[in-house]
Amino acid sequence: MGCHLCDEMTASLRLLQSELAFEFELVDIDKNEQLRKRYDVDVPVVALGGEVVCYHFFEEDMLRQAIENG
């Protein structure tokens, strides 16, 4: 994807993934006009069930809370 923030977010998700046993999908917003309009400069985005959990930077506490309440 060519985005250092995206790379950092992905690495953080992978570290937490083994502990919390969740799956995630990488989506290139540039390939989807609706997503590009919605998130444009707010990448990377972590969403769960259509709700944004965090964007720009990884927020472990927010993700943990979203998974536990999800």
N, C-alpha and C positions, 0 to 999 in steps of 0.2 A: 504493500500500500504506500510505502514511501513516507511515512509520518513517524517521527521519533516519539511523539506522545502516544501514538497508537501502539508502537512497539513496546513502550514502557508499560502501558495499560495491559497489554496482552501478557507480558511477562508476569506482572503482578497477579493477574487472574489465574494463570497457570500455577503459580506457587500456592494459591489458596484453594485451587480446585481439588487437589488431592486430599486436603483436610475436610472440605465441605461437600465433596462429591456432587458437583454440579457440572452441567455441560454449557458451553457457550458457542456462539456462532459469530465469526468475523464477517462483517458486511461492509462492502465498499460503497459508501453513499454516493460516490460519483457515478455509479452505474444505475442509480435509481433516482429519478427526478424528484419524486415526492420527498424522499429522505434527504436529498441534497438541499431542497428548499427548507425543510424543517430544521436541519441541524447545521448546515453550511459551515460556520466558523466555530461551532460547539463540539467538534470532534476532539478526541474520541468520546464516545457515549457508551455507557453501560445501562441497558434497560432490562427490566424484568417484567414480563406480562404487559408490555406496552408503556410502562411507567419508567421514566428516567431515574436511575439510582445515583449516578454520578457522571460528570462530564469534565473534560480537560485533564483531570488528574484522578488517580485511583483513590477511593475513599473506602478503606477496608471496613470500618465500622458501619457505614451506610449499606454496604453490600451484605455484610453479615446479618444486619437487621432485616433487610429486604428478603433474604433467603429464609430466615427463621419465620418471618410473618407471611411469606409467600404461599 
